[in-house]
Each structure stands twice: as C-alpha cells, then as structure tokens.
C-alpha cells in the first residue's frame, strides 16, 4: 500500500521589474461551505532568503500547523523568526 502524500502549497520566486524579487507562497484555502480559494502571500525578498530552502524554512512550520488544525478558515501569517 502506498503512503499518502500531502502538498501544502508551492513556493515560487516572483520577479519584479520595479522592485526587488520576492518569494511567494501559494496555497488553497477551504471555507466552511466547502469552496476552495487560491491564496498567496509574500514570504520575503530574495535578498533576505537567497535560496529556496531558506524561504521554505520560514513556511514549513506554519503550513503544517494550519493543516493540522480543525479551523479551516483561520488567518495564516508567515513571518520570519
């Protein structure tokens, strides 16, 4: 039997012409009615977190805890430690 896998979202580098490049975390959020909405939040600049692994460390814990909680419509905040 295969082990179940869960994807918590995706992290991409967003290139900006006028300002610094940033890391963007995109995920789906389910409402109480069962509808799913695509959400995104900016993690930080590429200057702050030069590699993708550095940026993933910031969202690793909040993404896991938000999936484990039963509150599906709570506010999620991703901040640097």
N, C-alpha and C positions, 0 to 999 in steps of 0.2 A: 504494500500500500504506500502510495506517495505521500510525502509530508506536505501539508498545506502551506502555501506561501501567501504573504500579505505585502502589498505595496502601499506605502504610506503617503506617497506623493512623489514629485520629481523636483530636482534641483537643476536649474539652468542658469547660464551666465547671460545676462541681458546687456547687449552693447548699446551704449548711448553716444550719440554724436556730440551733444552739447554738454554733457556732464560725465562723471565717472561711470565705469561699468559696474554693474551690481549683480549679486546673486539673488535669484528669485525662486521661492519655493511655491509650487503649485500643487493643490490637492482638492479633493471633492469633499463637500460637507453635506450631510443628510439632515433635513429638517424633521420635525415631529410628524409632518404629514407624509413623509416618505419621499419627498422630492430631493433631488441631488443638484447642488450648485457647484460650479467650478470657482474656487477661490485662489488667491495668490497673495503673497506677502514678500516684502523685500527683507532679506536677511542682513545684508551689509554690502559694503563695497569690495571690489576685488583687491583694493589696496589693503583693507583690513584683513581679509582672508584670501591669501594668494592662491591657494589650491582648493579644489572641490572638497577634499577630505576635511580641510579646516572648516569650511562652511557647513558640511554635513554634521560635524560635531555639535554645532550650535542647535540644529533642529532635531537631533537624534532623540534626546530625552523628551521634549515636549510632544513630538509626534507620537511616540509610543504611549505616553500617558494619556493623550487625548483619545486614542483608540481604545484604551482600556477602561476609560470612564463610561458610565452609562448615560451621561448627559450628552446628547448628540448635538445640541445647539449652543454649547458654551463658547465663550470668547477665547480665542487662542492667541497668545502673544509669544513671539520668538525674540528673545533678547540675548545679547552677548553676556557671558558670565562675568 
